[in-house]
Amino acid sequence: MSIRQFAFPLAMAAAAAVAIPGASRAQTTKTQEPCIATEDSPEAMAGRPPCFLDELRVVSVRPYYGLTTLQGARIDLEPQLGFTVDDLDARLQQVLKAGKREPLPACLVGVGSVNIDANAQGEASTVTLIAKDPKDADRILSRARQLVK
């Protein structure tokens, strides 16, 4: 590259910076748009009751796939001595009954079905949240990952 090839663009940039007021410093002309609460934003989730899994220790969350597409989240729980699948199912039913009077917990928004599995001792070990609509599966997985303690 010759001096001329390098110096000409540099000179043009310097001339433009002098000719355009404010061009010598970074400026933005885009105004900030007002914050609109999306379905998963903290503003939209505020005031919702706690998840029915909040009192349990969630150790991991994995994607749950149907035949080929993401369907929801598979949540692994740390088993608690004496806390059975029936206990967790009763807690879930209580939350669902309350959901008729108040908003559902954030972890159940968009969920179509919940499957609870037990370990060999009969204690609750995994919970699978399956989306009503497969388009919501990513959101369900994202919210489930927030439960990991």
N, C-alpha and C positions, 0 to 999 in steps of 0.2 A: 504494500500500500504506500503510495507516495504521500508526501507532506500535503500536497494539494487535496488529495482525496480525503484525508483525515481532517485537515484544517477547514475546508469549506463547510461540511455539515456542522462542525463545532461552532464556526462563526455564525451560521444561520440560527443555531439554537440560542446563542448568546444574544443575537439581534432580536429574536422573538421574545426572549425573556425581558429585554429592555422595553420593547414596544408594547407588550401586553401587561397592563397593570396587575400586580399580584402573581405573575407567572414565575417569579423567582422563589416562591415558597409554595409548599403543597397546600392545596385548598380542595374542599369538596363542595359541590353545589347541590348534591342530593340531600334532601331533607329527610330526617328520620320519620318513618311511618309509625303511626300509633300502634301500640302493643295490642294485638287482638288475641284473646285467650283461645288457644287451640284445645282440642279434646284432651291432650296429654299435658298441657301446660300446668305449672303449679297453681295458677289462678283458677283454672277449671277444676282441678282436683282438690282444692281447698274446701274444707267443710265436709268432706266425705268421711264416713266412718272408717276405722282401721280395718285392714285386711283380716280375714278370718285366720290367716297364718301368722299374724304378727307376734303372737305369744310363743311360737315355735321357732326353732333355729333352722333357717334355710341354709343349707351348706353349698348347694350349687343349683344352677338353672341351665337347662339345655333346650335347644330348639326341638319341637315335636313336629315330625313330618307325617303327612298322610302317605299316599302312594308316591307322589313326587314333589308335592309342594308343602311349604311351611303351613302348619295348621294351628300352632300355638306354642305353649311352653310346658316343659316337664321339670317340675320342681322337686329336688331331693331334700328331704328333711332329716335332721338328726333325730333318730328314734328316741322317744322318751319312755322310760319304763312305765308301763301301765296305760299309756295314752294310745288307745286303739283307733282303728279305722272308724268304728261306730262313734267314738267320742268326737272325732274330727267331722264326721258326717253330721252329727247333731249340731255342732257349732256352725257348719255351713248352712244347714236348714234354718237355724235361728237367724243368721244374717240375711238369708233370702226372704224370710217372712218379714223382717224389719225393712227390707228393701221395698216393700209395698207402701210403706209410710214415709221413708226417707231415702236419700240417694244410696245406690249401691257403693260398696268400697271400690276404690280405683282398680284394685286387682281383678275385679269381676266385670268391669265395663267392657262390653263387646264379647263376653264369653258365652258360648252356647251350651257347653257341657263341661262338667268337672268329674274326673275319675280319680279315686283315691285308692292307692295300693298299699299293702302291708308287707312287712318283712316276715320271716319265719316264725317269730314270736307273736305275730298278730298286731304289732304296733304300726301306726301310720308311718310310711317311709317315703312315698312319692305322691305328688299331686300333679295331675295333668290338666291344664286349662286349654280347652279347644275353642277356637273362635267360631262365632256364629257365621261370620263372613270371612273367607280366607284373606281378604284385603286387610283385615284388622289383626292378622296373626303377628305381624311385626310389632305392633303397638303392645299387644298382650305380652310378647316375649320381652320387650323393653321394660315394661312395668314390672314383670316378674323378676327381672335381674336386679331391680331396686330393692327387692326383699332380702337379698343375700346379706347376712350379718357377719 
